[in-house]
């Protein structure tokens, strides 16, 4: 033959353009594929149904997410794809680090199964999380079940630390026992327990 081919293996991640047939589906969707699609659809419906908010509150959060400058940018990245890195905007770095957890379901930006709250609704949400004055750990546990935004745990800690009610109810730190010095001679120092004879 007039051709003398030389075969070289190139990894898929290093190929900038793939040939037309390498990404083509092998056949028509099978019943297992359709079952998988139905399972994903059912999971999405269930995720929206179990969110701890009314339909009216979810609509309010959707509108606030769309008008928030940070979250509107994040929503674009979730729909159109993330850039390779994001040095130009340091405010979006926390979102970029957690991009594998962020998704949009039913036009609502979620972190796994938690609602991503825009800046204008965060203070009200912090106050609701802290209504019972349950302390840092319980407020953070409550937040982990329903809401997320960057540095939420630090903001909860700061809110509880500054709360006057929590500082009154917080148990006092136990004082360490102070040892007494060793006496110079016998019977120079006596100690006794306080008790009550009944």
Secondary structure by P-SEA (a helix, b strand, c coil): cccbbbbbbbccccccccccccccccccccaaaaaaaaaaaaaaaaaaaaccccaaaaaaaaaaaaacaaaaaaaaaaaccccccccccccaaaaaaaccccccccccccccccccccccaaaaaaaaaacccccaaaaaaaaaacccccaaaaaaaaaaaacaaaaaacccccccbbbbccccccccbbbbbbbbcc
